[in-house]
């Protein structure tokens, strides 16, 4: 992740310029992991993990699945990531695909929808959530965990080439909490409580 360089503060062009960015010294994922892990440890029921390929919280979810507290369904567009995850998660129902073509195992009703470090890889988060919301049980939960301000600086030609490629893993945005909140508000099927910024 990146932070805006202090030299940009107060510049008259700050709002219209891409600015100067420096590597963030603080690992924000690690900083908030204890709270995220606590939420995950309390899950019960059917769980759909969207973008599960790298499985950063497998150590928390595996015991829950093994003891039968959760039925874990993982979905990722990257076939290689799913293939690598299968031996590590033999208790999981893992599928290659996207939210617009859910496997039968993920059609619900879902108790929890997880978007763990995959939000910024979604080409259209509002459309994805609109497709998934009908599968979420009333009173179910949506947990979105991601980081913001990654090094994503490219011109229109670069963006067009990247976004039309067949790459399974593409970083489409660097949304912050307010961006995610606006996106969630655009999905009428989701009634959101105030979002917590970790």
N, C-alpha and C positions, 0 to 999 in steps of 0.2 A: 504493500500500500504506500501511497504518497501523501505528503502534506504540502500545502501551499507554502512557498518560501517566505520567510519574514520580510524580505526586501519588497514584496508585493504590497504589503499593508500600506494603505494611504495613497497608493499610486492613482492618479486620476483615470487611468485606463483599466483599473482592476476588474470592473464589471464586464468589460467588453473584450478582454484579452484572455488567452488560454493560460497565461501566467507561467511562472517558474515553479516547478515542483521538485521536492527533494524526497528521498526515501524516508519513510516513517520509521523511527527507531523502535517504537512500541509495536509489538505484535498484538493487534486488537482482537484477533480470534482467541489467542491464549488468554488475554485479559478477561474475556467474558465467558470462557469455556465452563467455568464452574457453575455459573447460573444456567447456561444452556444444558449442561449435563444433568443438572437437578430437574429441569423441566422434562427432559427425555426420560429420566429414571421413573417419573411418575405416570408415564403413559400406560394405558390399558386398552385392549381392544384391537381393532384392525387399523394398521398404520400403512399409509402409502408414502414412500420416500421418493420424491421426484428429483431426479438428478443424483441418484445414489452412488454412481460409479466409483468415486474415490473413498466413500464410506468413512468420513472423518470421525464419526461417533459410533463406530461398530462395537467398540469395547463396552459401551453403555447399552446398546440395543440388543446385542447377542444374548446376554443372560436373560433379558426379559422374554425374548423369543423362545429360548431353550426351556424356560420354566412355564411357558404357555400364557404369560401375562399379555403378550401381544402376538398378533399375526402380522408378520412383516412382509410387505410387498414393495419391492424396489423396481424403479423404472428409470432407464437411462438410454439416451440415443446412441451411445458409444458401445458397440458390440464387444470391442476389445476390453473395455472397462468391466462390462458385465462378466465376460469370460474370466477375467482375473479375480473378480469378486466371488464367483461361485465356490471355489475351494475354501475360501475364508468364511463363507456364510452358507453352509449346506442346509440350514434350517430356514432359509429365506426363499420366498417366491420371487425370483429375479427375472426381469423382462427387458428386452431391447425395444425401445419405442419412445413415443412422446405422448403428451396429454391428449392430443386430438385423436389418438387411436389406442385407447386403453385396453390392456388385456383383460379377459374375463375376471381374472383374480383381483383386479383393481377396481371393478365396477361398483363395488360397495355393497352395503353402506359402509363408509369409512368413518372411523372414530377420530382419526387424526391425519392431517396432511402435513408433510414435512417438506420444506424447501431449504435444505441445509447447504449453504455455500454454493447454491446453484441459481439464485435469483438473477444475477447479472449475466447469466448464460442463456436466459430465456429470451427468444426473439421478441415476444410480445407477452409480457407477464399478465396483463389484463385478460387477453384472450385465453391464455392457459388456465387462469383461475376461473374464468367463466365456464370453461369446459369441465373443470374438476368440481366446482361448487355443488352441482346437483348430486354428486356421489358422496358428499360429506353429510353425515347424519346431523339432524338438528341438534345443536348444542356441541357439535364436534369442534375440534380446534385446528387452526392453521398456524404453523410455526415457521417463520421466515428468518433465516440467519444468513447474513452475508456481510461483507466488508465493503467499504466505499473508497473511492479515489485511488483506483489502480491506474497504472500507466497505460492509458488508452487514448493516445493522441495520434490521429491519422486524418488525412484529407479525404474528400468525398470519393475519389477514385479507389483509395485503399479500403475504405468502408464498404463500398459497393462490391469490390472483389471479395472481401472477407465474408460479407453477409450473403453472397450468392454462391459461395463455395459449398462443397459437400462435406466439409469438416464437421464432425459430430460435436466438437467442443469449441464454441466460439464465444468470446467475451463481448457481449453486445452493448453493455452500459456500465456505468459506475453510479448506480442509484444510491442516494442517501435515504434516510428515514422519511423525509418529506416527500420524496419521489415515490417511494413504496406506498406511503399513506394515500397519495393521490390515486395511484393505480388501484389499490384495494377499494377505495371509495367508488371507483368506476365499475365495480362488479356488484350489481344489485343483489345477487344471491348471497353475498357475504355481508353480514352485519358485523362490523368490526368494533371491538372495544378500543379505547385509546391505545395506540402502539407504545411499547416500551422501548426506548433507545438504550441499548446496553453499551 
